[in-house]
């Protein structure tokens, strides 16, 4: 089981780096496109609608893909009043519960995302930009993002489970361990 966890960590490290780079590119494109569009309009009086409309369409790709990365790096918003009252083992149990809960939610949202993509693909509707962009391209970010979140949650739950199986005297703090 440790081998599976190590392989998942290696693969998820690469996936997380790729997603982070993609998120940086999406933000950079959005900022540069909006700034460039404003400058072009100011100096020429002309602008391209797609430059203003495309960044909001790209945001679901950044948001849903980054959800897993934020969970994995523990950079998401948390309320940390309970862990201070728990023992090290209690923190691991709490972490395991959270990761399994996230996994369950990710599976549900993944299935709903697949249904949404199938629906919008069948409808054949397009977003009205200067070029035709099918709606289902945007909704594809839901199952992709939640699928990745689920895989990351499996890795984290497996780490928690392996921490619980270790000798209780040598259990490390899962919060400190995951931030490394």
C-alpha atoms as one frame of an Amber mdcrd trajectory, in Angstrom:
protein
   0.000   0.000   0.000   2.947   2.300   0.639   4.128   1.692  -2.918   0.737
   2.775  -4.259   0.854   5.890  -2.106   4.377   6.733  -3.291   3.406   6.294
  -6.957   0.292   8.411  -6.450   2.418  11.107  -4.846   4.902  11.122  -7.742
   2.148  11.253 -10.361   0.112  13.833  -8.441   3.200  16.006  -7.955   3.592
  16.183 -11.738  -0.137  16.797 -12.262  -0.163  19.540  -9.600   2.805  21.292
 -11.225   1.120  21.137 -14.634  -2.175  22.464 -13.261  -0.406  25.270 -11.404
   1.412  26.273 -14.597  -1.887  26.152 -16.503  -3.564  28.298 -13.835  -0.738
  30.828 -14.089  -1.143  30.902 -17.867  -4.906  31.413 -17.618  -4.494  34.302
 -15.170  -1.684  35.817 -17.249  -3.754  35.565 -20.431  -6.773  37.073 -18.689
  -4.853  40.032 -17.313  -2.929  40.652 -20.531  -6.020  40.239 -22.729  -8.108
  42.635 -20.662  -5.270  45.151 -20.399  -4.452  44.845 -24.096  -8.118  45.199
 -25.012  -8.468  48.341 -22.903  -5.293  49.880 -24.356  -6.359  49.018 -27.912
  -9.786  50.551 -27.387  -8.293  53.660 -25.849  -5.857  54.347 -28.683  -7.803
  53.072 -31.708 -11.405  53.222 -30.594 -11.779  49.640 -31.813 -11.787  46.492
 -29.796 -12.397  42.802 -30.096 -15.316  41.445 -28.110 -13.759  38.025 -27.680
 -10.810  39.542 -25.804 -13.217  40.831 -23.169 -15.474  37.758 -23.181 -12.933
  34.934 -23.191 -11.275  35.443 -19.746 -14.519  34.862 -17.780 -15.178  31.772
 -19.903 -11.729  30.437 -18.948 -12.179  30.964 -15.188 -13.992  27.650 -14.550
 -10.933  25.869 -15.943  -8.691  27.630 -13.467 -11.040  27.347 -10.483 -12.015
  23.693 -10.799  -8.541  22.481 -11.715  -6.921  24.414  -8.856  -9.345  23.031
  -6.244  -7.376  19.795  -6.024  -4.030  21.565  -5.948  -5.201  23.793  -3.105
  -6.514  20.809  -1.130  -3.284  18.912  -1.650  -1.075  21.815  -0.577  -3.414
  22.701   2.303  -3.719  26.219   0.901  -7.521  26.202   0.976  -9.589  28.106
   3.515  -9.894  26.204   6.784 -11.276  26.711  10.263  -8.562  25.415  12.553
 -10.131  25.594  15.998 -10.791  21.832  16.343  -7.263  20.470  15.651  -5.739
  22.406  18.549  -7.842  20.319  20.974  -7.004  16.966  19.357  -4.123  14.608
  19.896  -1.863  13.731  16.964  -3.962  10.623  16.246  -7.128  12.683  16.527
  -5.766  15.115  13.940  -5.045  12.212  11.613  -8.593  10.865  12.069 -10.023
  14.322  11.388  -7.833  14.688   8.306  -8.907  11.242   7.066 -12.575  12.157
   7.569 -12.140  15.432   5.656 -10.314  13.758   2.774 -12.912  10.968   2.506
 -15.713  13.544   2.616 -14.004  15.550  -0.148 -13.598  12.332  -2.146 -17.317
  11.586  -1.819 -18.244  15.110  -2.891 -15.766  14.974  -5.772 -17.342  11.744
  -7.065 -20.837  13.257  -6.917 -19.774  16.462  -8.679 -17.748  14.467 -11.223
 -20.839  12.478 -12.189 -22.964  15.643 -12.328 -20.291  17.287 -14.494 -20.311
  14.371 -16.920 -24.111  14.690 -17.170 -23.828  18.438 -17.795 -21.213  17.953
 -20.521 -23.362  15.313 -22.214 -26.415  17.578 -22.032 -24.678  20.623 -23.492
 -22.983  18.498 -26.141 -26.369  17.077 -27.168 -27.968  20.540 -27.224 -25.253
  21.828 -29.536 -25.388  25.369 -28.131 -22.566  27.858 -28.590 -21.268  30.788
 -26.575 -21.692  33.940 -28.623 -18.185  35.280 -29.101 -16.596  36.435 -32.355
 -15.961  32.750 -32.910 -18.144  29.776 -32.020 -17.237  28.104 -28.752 -19.458
  25.198 -27.691 -20.876  25.456 -24.169 -19.734  21.961 -23.355 -16.072  23.058
 -23.606 -16.616  25.263 -20.574 -18.599  22.623 -18.665 -15.892  20.036 -19.341
 -13.900  21.774 -16.592 -16.327  20.375 -13.973 -15.672  16.633 -14.438 -11.986
  17.180 -15.202 -11.458  19.334 -12.108 -13.470  17.151  -9.767 -11.841  14.002
 -11.176  -8.434  15.437 -10.341  -9.710  16.555  -6.924 -10.899  12.980  -6.302
  -7.512  11.519  -7.222  -5.750  13.991  -4.942  -8.225  13.168  -2.129  -7.478
   9.449  -2.575  -3.763  10.157  -2.189  -4.296  12.264   0.939  -6.709   9.743
   2.504  -4.222   6.968   1.790  -1.466   8.984   3.503  -3.741   9.485   6.512
  -4.642   5.793   6.639  -0.982   4.783   6.493  -0.187   7.283   9.253  -2.873
   5.695  11.431  -1.475   2.216  10.815   1.965   3.235  12.052   2.855   2.773
  15.672   0.922   5.360  17.694   4.138   6.602  19.301   5.722   7.457  15.941
   2.749   9.067  14.202   3.685  12.354  12.651   1.417  15.362  12.560  -0.484
  15.065   9.226  -0.794  18.826   8.877   2.962  19.358   9.120   3.663  16.280
   6.975   1.429  17.411   4.114   2.890  20.918   4.018   6.364  19.553   3.315
